[in-house]
Each structure stands twice: as structure tokens, then as C-alpha cells.
Amino acid sequence: MDVGAGSAQLRYDSEAVGCQTLDSDFAATIDQQPVYGVDRGRLTWNGFSGERLCAFPLIAFNVPPRLGGVAVLEATAGGERIAAEVKGMGQSIDWTVVPAGGQVHPGDRVQIQLGAMFERVSWSGTGTALVRDAGSATADFAVAAPSPTGVMDVTLPASLPPGLTELRIIGLTTPEITRCEGAPSCRWGSGAMSLVLDAFVQVSP
């Protein structure tokens, strides 16, 4: 089974057994919630060469909203079960501004305490500040790598107008499969996946 960002493909030796289609009782879940799409597999043809092709079964699912836990992907059919635990998969990461509730001004340094699994994320060197109270005015800022304890230093742009400001930083994380049951092997197949840190601060004049 190859697990990707939002999809899992069930692969087999099509040369040995021919093209297969999942049983009608096939079901799949991620963290015990039904997946949103299933392609049960089929025989197809290459329109240019006329060669026979096997479309492997594919499961499409929603990536967990937060990095910080282990997602469990399960599939069952005909009394058989496959399960894979995937660590480091999420669309965003938990955060806390330090100190919470403190006033900040344009040009100030802000510290953001990152949540669980922060060490799995590599961050871009810049971020974007979006001021919601000023017609969504934007400005870029530099981002330093987080400390060993997960504290990230951000220096606000000196040109920021006052108001509620969203600090958006893009990161990359590479999930890993920590447990595989019911299949000869499970592997992560799509490399790094992106996630977004959206922290909010109130900027004073």
C-alpha cells in the first residue's frame, strides 16, 4: 500500500494475478471516519498504444487538520483488513504567541511556541503578515528556524498598520508509516507535504 497526501493506492502484482477489482463490500476509514472517495480498480487501455493497463484501487481521504498525532488508515473487504499508522501528517500545527495577550507594535519581535512534532517541519525563510483590520494589507517578514524547544522568532514588518494581524508561514513535513498490518509492505509514496502556520497577533500603533 502506498500512502500519499490525501490518497492511498493498493498495489499488487498485476502480471501474476491480472487486473483486480475490490469487492463491493470494500470500506475504508481514516481515524475511524469514512474516506470521501474510492476507486475500486479496473482494467483500462492505453488509447495510443492499445496496451492493457491496470488501474490500481485508490482511496481518497481528508488529511488530518492538525499535525501532532498518528493518523490510522484502515481498509476492509471480504473479511480481510489492512491498517497503516501514519505519523507527521497534517494541514497545520498548533501554536501559542509568547507572551499570550501582550501588546506588540510594528517592528517588534514576536515569539511563537510551536506545538507537537514541530521538529518534523522545515519552514520557509519568509512569511506574510496580513492585517485583517486594514483592508487585508500584506507585508513580508523574515522567519528564523525554531529553537530546540520549538520557539520561533518573528520580526514584524516596521510598515505594518495597526489591527488584527495574521502571520502566515509555510512549512514542509515528511510523514512516515510507523505500523503496517495486513499487507506485505506499506510505504510513503509522495515525499514532503506542505502545511500552514496561521498565528494571530493584535498590532498596536
N, C-alpha and C positions, 0 to 999 in steps of 0.2 A: 504494500500500500504506500503510495506517495502522497504526503500531506503538503498542501500548498497554502498560500494566503487566501483563505476563503473557499478552498476546494480540496477534495481528496480523490485520487484516482485508484481504482482497484485493478491491478495489473496481474497478468498471468501469461503462461507460455502458449500463445495462440497458435504457434506452429505445431505444438504437440497435441492440443485438445480442440483446435478450431475456435471460431468466434463463439463467445458465450453471452447469454443474456441473463440478468439477475431474475430470480424467482419473483412472482407477483407479490409475495408476502414480504419482500425486502423492506426494511425500515432502518433509518439512521437518525442519530441524535448527536448534539454537541452539548455537553453539560446538562444532559437529560432533556434538552429542548429539541423538538423536531428540526431537521435541516430544511432549508427552503427550496431545494431543488435536487432532483435525482434523474440522471440519465442511466438507464439500466443496461446500456451496451447493445451493440448491434453490428451486423455485417454491412459494410459500406464499400463503395467502389471509387477508385481514383478516376475522375472524369477525363483526365488527359491520357493516362497510360492504360486504363481499363483493368488495372490490378485490383485484386480483392484486398480490402483493408478491414481491420478490426477496430471499432471504436470501443475503447475500454470503458467500463462503467465509471461514472463520475458523480460525486456528491458535492453540492454547493451549500455553504453554510456561512452564517454571520460570525466574523471574528469577534471574540470577547471584547467588550468595550474598554476594559482596563487591564493593563499589564500588572502582574503581581501574583498570579496563581497558575495552576496547571489545568488546562482545558482537556476534557476527556471526550474523544470522538468514538462513538460506538456504532456498529452496523450488524444487523442480524438478517438471516434468510435461511429458510429450510432447516431450522434448528441449529444452525451454525452462528458463531459470534466472532467478530473482530473488534478489538478495542486498542486505541492508542492514546497515551497521555502526552500532551504537547506543552512544554514549558517555554515561557517567553513570548507568548502570542497575545497581542492586544492593540487597540486603536489609540490609546492614550495612557498616561501614567499619573498616579496620584501626586499631589504637590501641596505644599504649605508655604506661604510667604513668611519670612522671618525678619523682624518680629511681627506676629499677626496684629493687624489693626493699626500699625504705626503709619504716621504720615510720611509720604515721600514727595519729592519735588523733581522737576526736570533736571537731569544731570546726576541725580543721586545713584548710589549703588544699592541694588536690591538683592537680597539673598533668598533663594528658593530651595526649600528642603524637598528633595525628590523622594518618592515612595519606593515600595518594594521592587526589586530587580532593576534598580537604576543602573547598576554596574553592567547590565547586558546591553545598554543603549549607547550608541555613538551619536553625538549631537553635531549638527551643522555649526559652523563658526559664527553664524549671524542669526538674528531673529527679527521679527516685525512687531512693532508696537502699534496697536490700533485703538484710537481714542473714540469710544462709543459716544461720548457727550460732545464731540466736536465734529459732527458730520462724518464720522469714520475716518478722520485724518490718520495717516500712517507715517511711520519713520522706522528706519532700520537701526539695530543696535548690535554690539559685539556680544558673543556668548563665550564664556570660559568653560573649560571642562570641569565637571563637578569634583569636589573633594572626595577623599576616600570614604567619608561618611554621607555622601550624597547631597552636599550643599553646592548649589550653582550660583555663581556671582554674575549679575547682570547690571550693566550701567545704562540707565535710562538716557535716551537722547536729550540733549540740552534744549532742543527746539520743541519738545512736547508741550501741547496746550494742556491745561488742567482738565480733569474729568476721569471717569472710569476707564481704565486702560487695560486692554487685553495684550498680554505678552505671548506671542506665538513662536514656538521653536520646534523645528522638525528634527526627528531622530530616526535612527535605523536600529532594528534589533533582529537577531537571527534566532528563531525558535529552534528547539531541539526536542526530539522524541525521547522520553525517559522510560516509557514502558510500551511494549507491543505484545498483544495476545491474539492468538487465533490466526496468525498469518506467518509465513516463513520469515518475513522481514518487513519493517516499516522504516521509511526514511523521509527526511525533509527534502522537498524537491525544488524549492523556488528561491533559495538564498535569503537575503535580508528582506525584511518588510518594514514599511515606514509607519511611524506613529507621530502623534502631535501632542505637544505640551501646550496647553492654554491656561496660563496663570493670569490672575486679575489683581490689579492694584488701583487704589484711588490716588491720583496725582493732584497735589495741591499747587496753587500758584507759587 
